[in-house]
Amino acid sequence: MERPEMSAASHFPGLATRVSDQFSLVPSLHFPKAPRGALAVEFGRFLEQTDGVAQPEQLFELLSAFALNLDFPWIAYDSFTPDQKCLMHLRRDAALMLNYADEWQKRYFEMGYDRIAPILKRCRKRAGAFRWSEMYNDASTTENERRVFDEAATFGLRSGISVPLYGPHATLAIMSFAQPWACELQQRTIPYLQLAALQFHLNVIQYTNPSDVKKVPKLSRRETECILWVARGKSSWEIGIILGISFNTVNYHIKNVTQKLDSANRRVAAVKATNLGIIEL
């Protein structure tokens, strides 16, 4: 029997932007469907707004607003090397951007779902956008991969699409758009989301080049220990007990790590430290 339409989170762990506080409100929200003609108008406005924009954060905000008009409050963008499941880091500020809720990001990372990465696997095999439900129902999808989708549903990501995006040096990026309700996505919205994702991606890579590669920051022994235990899901209090240092000292080291890795919070720093090979879980 075919499994019903259900939700999933993107393969992306870590990095919350600004909407985690909205997470608890999402189930009660309703974003009205845009009329057919309005989709073209909104897309045209998005193209005008993003034309020539060089800042990834500004582009992300504009894409978030466009996606919200199409009923997708959650979006995520990440870029990968041709043969690895880690960030490319041509520019760290452009490598990973998403507005998924903190609660789901923490759970995703703690459970090791980033190592399962079902959407990344699918994107390596196709060129066009696809619904998450298509992957969930595919016979080649494993039960572990379906478990990622199933648990994402409990955090409010109940349906969505992902768009493979290709760039120079054989790189792959993925843009995902998610909804907090389980429903069949309207076919007419998918081309607009795919084109908007492409516009975002082209603007990002236009201002990215190999000379932007950053050296891996050097962490002290204590900083490395603290961020390792963060990656393993421990709180500052627990880390202090493990390492025999105070709560405040733990927070001091973690703050230094987040700054060195140019991260929004400790979970993002843990993800980056893992992907850069600074720590191993």
N, C-alpha and C positions, 0 to 999 in steps of 0.2 A: 504494500500500500504506500502511495506517495505521502511523504511527510508534509504537513501543512506549512504554509508560509510562516516563517518565524524570523527572529532577529539574530543579529550577530554583531559583534564589535569587530572593528578592523584589526588587522594583525598588529597594530601599533601599540606598544606599551608606553607608559610614561607621559611626560610633558602635557600638563593641563595649561590652557591659556587662561580664560577668564570666566568661564561659564559654569564652573562646578557648583556654585551656589544656586544655579537655576535648575540643577538636576532634579531636585525633589518636586519642582513645580511642573516639570514637563508633562507628566501623565494627565494633568488637568488642563493643559493648554490645547487650543485648537487653532491651527493656522489655515485659514480659508484657501481653497484651491484658486489659483489664478486662472482667469478666463483664457481661452486658447490664444486669442490675439495678444493678451497681456504678457504671455511668456516671451514672445518675440520682442516686445517693447522692453521688458526687464533685461533680456539678454543684450539688446543693443545698448542699454544704459550701462550695463556691466562692462562691455567692451570699451565704451568711451571713458569710463572711470579708471580702468586699468591700463589704458594706453600710455606707455612710457613710464609707468610706475616701476621703480627699481627696488623699493624696500619690501622684502618678503612679508614682514608683519602687516604692512598696509595692504598688500595684495590679499593676504589671508583674511583680513577684516572685510574687504570688499566681497570676496568669494563667500564668506560666511553669511553676509547679508543677502546675497543673491540666492544662495541655497535655502535660506530661511523662507524666502518668498515662494519657493517651490516646495515648502513643507519638509525641509530637511534641516533641523536645528543643529545636528552634529556633523562635523567634517574632520577628515584627517589626511595628512600628506606626509609621505616618507620616501626617501630615495635609497637605492641599494647598489652595491657593486654587482658585477655580472654573475659572480659565483659564490657570494656570501650572504648570510642573513644579518648583516650588520650595516650600519649607516656608512654612507660614502664619505661624508664630512668634507666635501669640497668647500662648503661654507656651513659652519655649524648652525647659524641662525636660519638657514634655509633647508637644512636636512630633515628636520622633524618638526611638524606643526600640527596640532590638533586641539580640539576643544571638548573632547570626551570628559565625562565627569571623573573627578579624582577617585571616587570609590571604585569605579570599574577599572581604571588604570592600575590602581594598587592591587586589586584582585588579579588582574591579568598578569602582572609581573610576578606576583608571589606564587601563582600557580604554574609559572613557566610556560604560559600559552604563547609567548613570543617565540619559543623554540618549536612550537607546532606550526605556527604561521600558515594557516590554511589558505588565506587570501593571497599571500605571496606566491604560494605554490601554483594557484590557479592563474595568477597574472603572468607567470613565466611561460604559460602555454597558450595564451591568446592575446589578440590585439585590441579587442573592443570591450566596451563596458559590459558588465554582467550583474544580474541580481544575486544577492546572497542566497536567496531561496533556491536558485538554480544549482549552486554549489552544494547546498545542504542536501538536496534531493538526488544529487549525482551518485551513481553507484560506486564511483571511485573514491568518494569521500569517506574517510575512516570514522569510526565512532569517537575517537579522541578529537578529531576535527569538529565533528558535530557537537561535542561537549562544549567547545569554545563558543559556538553559536548559541547553544541552549542556555549557558550561564549568562551570556551577554543579555539575553532576553530578560533575565531577572533584574538587570541593572537598567532596563529601559530602552535598549537598542534592539528593536524588534523587526526591523526590515531595513534594506538599504541596497546600494549598488557600489561597486568598485570599478575604477577606470585605470588600466595599465597605461603608463606614459613613458615614452622612450626618449633618451637624450644622447649627448656625445659620450665617447669613451665606453660605449656599450652599457650605459647605465639604465636602470629601470627605476621609475618612481610610480607610486600608487596613490591615487586620490580616492577616498571613500566618503560616501554621503549616507547618513543614517537617520532613521525615523524612530520615534518612541511608540509606534503602534504597528500592529501586524496587519498589513493590508497589501493587496496586489498593487505594485507601483504602476502608475499610468505610463504607458509606452511613450506618450508624447513628451514627457518630461525628461526622459533619458538622454536624447540627443542634446538637449540644452545643457544638462549637467556635464555631459562628456565634453562638449565644446568649451564650456566655462573652465573645466579642469585643465583642458589643453592650453587655453589662454593663460591661466595661472602658471602652469608649468613652463611654458615658453618664456614668459616674463622672468621667471626665477632663473632659468638656465642662461638666459641672455646676459645676465649680470654675474654669472658664475664661470670661473675658469680655473685651470689647474694651479695658477699662481696664487690662488686664494687658500690653498691647502694649509691647514694649521698644524703645527707640531703638537704631539700629544703632551699635555701638561704634566709636569712632574709633581707627584703627591708625596708628602712625607709618609713615613711608616705608619704613624698614628692615623693620619688622614685616610690612608688606604684601608686600614683595619676598620675604621668607623664606617666608611662607605660600603665596604664588603658586607658588614652586618646589616646595614640599611637594605642592601640588595636582597638579603636573606629574610627581610620582613620584620626586623627587630626595631623596637622603639628606642629613643635616646636613653630612657631609663634602663632598659634591658641591656643596651650596649655598654652603659656605664658599669653595670654589674659584671658583665663578661670580661671587660678590659680592666676593671679595677680603677676606674676614673670617675669623676663626678659627672652628673647630668649636664652641667653647664660646660664642662670641658668637651664632652661629646658634641654638644651643639656648636661649640666654637670650631671644632675640626670639620664638622659637616658643612658649616657655613663657608669655610675656606674652600672646601671641595666644590660646592655649588658655584662659587665665584670663579674658580680656576677652570671649571668645565662649562662656564657660561650657561648655567642651567636655571630654570625657573623655580625648581624646588628639589628636595633631596631625592625623590623618586626619579626625576629626570636625570639628576647627576648619577644615580646608581645605574640607570640604563646606559648612559654615555660611557661610564667607567667600564662597564661590561663590554660594550661594543668596541671600545678602543683597546681592549685587552689589558687594561690597568688591573682589573680584578677578574677572577674566575670563580663561578658559583660551584 
